Amino acid sequence: MILQKTVARYLISSPYRVVGMFSTDTFSIDHAFPRDRSQLLTQIQSGPFSRCYYVVSVTHKEHGEHDGVGFPSYLINAELIADLASVWFGKRFDVHGPLQEHGNFCIPTFWGNQPVAHPNAGPFSHKPRQDLKIEPTWSEFGTPFELFSKYSDSDSVTGAFWRATRFYARALRSFDNDPEVAFFNLIVAIEMLAAGMDFAEDQIFDAEILEIFQRIREELCDGERVERIVRSWHYRVRRKVSLCAVELTNDNFFDGSEAEHPAGRLSKEDLFDRIKNAFDLRSKYAHAGADIGEWLNILADLNEEIQLGPPEMKDRKLANLIRKAPTLGGLERLVRFMTLRFAHKEISPVHEALE
């Protein structure tokens, strides 16, 4: 078989079943099916063994031996599409590598094929996410594909979106087997979004701190330089992350909860404080290596967004942080909504429910 040297194909997969196809002049997303009927039925039915495969095809210019470019990999296209699909559908997507590149067949990897531990959790079930109700079809992928066409790491706004998207997708891939890392990645995703937003001084610093800055600026001979140094020490990343969460949610987010019990839902009234606790919890884990994974996703199959009771552990301060922070599932749904709303507000319209 003679392969086209100007077409690269990559295999991605998800426990989520997306129907239809998507294509442009240079890009397409198609289905890959197993030939065995029993395997096919297992893969397309919701459950721990559900796994649907899709082929991302990229048409590119042919590269000669002496054009100074060599043979670049177009894998980044599949990686970006998988990350974008994750945040668009709110589902886990994995990248298995190339099927063909530059006229050569390739063998993909299947390391991500273990059964899903929480098949009823939002990122893994066959149910569309309820806050935006995006249909599971590739034919409507043109809207998020506009974000793909605007990909840039050099622009601060689009770069913030894509970095947040990458950390969100990574979180879904570690949701089952490394929930602490998943939680860490989701907090970092919010930090990426916060870095792309502007907040007024009185939002970041309280009145007392602002008064101190003013006195430094006015009373010291080199006050402006000293103020810059002191500001950097007092920069409130924790507060900015919490402000970002409030800014990038709306009523549709809170009304679209998938929690089985009403008491397990995030609320508008305490979101700011819960994200502050989540940030502190991340710091506690990152700095001390606290073993908290089983408490983060203990309610994942029920899609509960906050703890329904205090964790039983010796470290009471840590237990209190876990109780007051969102669960891993709650933080996941929050970050997904925030990331899409950031894109809607700062890059291009994505969905009417994000207004």
Summary of the structure (lengths in Angstrom):
residues: 355
radius of gyration: 22.5
end to end distance: 50.3
largest distance: 79.8
contacts: 1101
relative contact order: 0.13
helix: 49%
strand: 11%
